[in-house]
Structures are given as structure tokens and as C-alpha cells.
Amino acid sequence: MDLPIDPDLTPIPDAGPAPLDIDEAIECLTQTVVVDTTIYTQIAQRRSQLEDAETLRRARAL
């Protein structure tokens, strides 16, 4: 026997977040790229500093 479904108790499917308009999406992606580029630049600079320090340490050891 099937029970009747009370429409007040039926869950409404989640539609997810509201879609971004194209300008908001482009701005969001641009900010992400800028942040990623900044992080990668900082990592490269730090790596270069560490390599320079290692080179200097080896030169002093000679």
C-alpha cells in the first residue's frame, strides 16, 4: 500500500549556488590567476635565494 506524499514534507532539490554572470566569472578567474602567479613567483624567488645561498656556501668551503 502506497502512502500519500504530503507536498509540505517533500524535499525541494538543491539548485546549487546561483550562477555567476560572465563578467563576475571572468573577474573571479582573473583574481585566481593573479594569486597563483604571485605564489609561483614567490616560490621561484625563494628557490633562487636558496640556490644562491648554497652556491655561496660551497664557494666558501673551497
Rosetta blueprint (number, residue, H / E / L):
1 M L
2 D L
3 L L
4 P L
5 I L
6 D L
7 P L
8 D L
9 L L
10 T L
11 P L
12 I L
13 P L
14 D L
15 A L
16 G L
17 P L
18 A L
19 P L
20 L L
21 D L
22 I H
23 D H
24 E H
25 A H
26 I H
27 E H
28 C H
29 L H
30 T H
31 Q H
32 T H
33 V H
34 V H
35 V H
36 D H
37 T H
38 T H
39 I H
40 Y H
41 T H
42 Q H
43 I H
44 A H
45 Q H
46 R H
47 R H
48 S H
49 Q H
50 L H
51 E H
52 D H
53 A H
54 E H
55 T H
56 L H
57 R H
58 R H
59 A H
60 R H
61 A H
62 L L
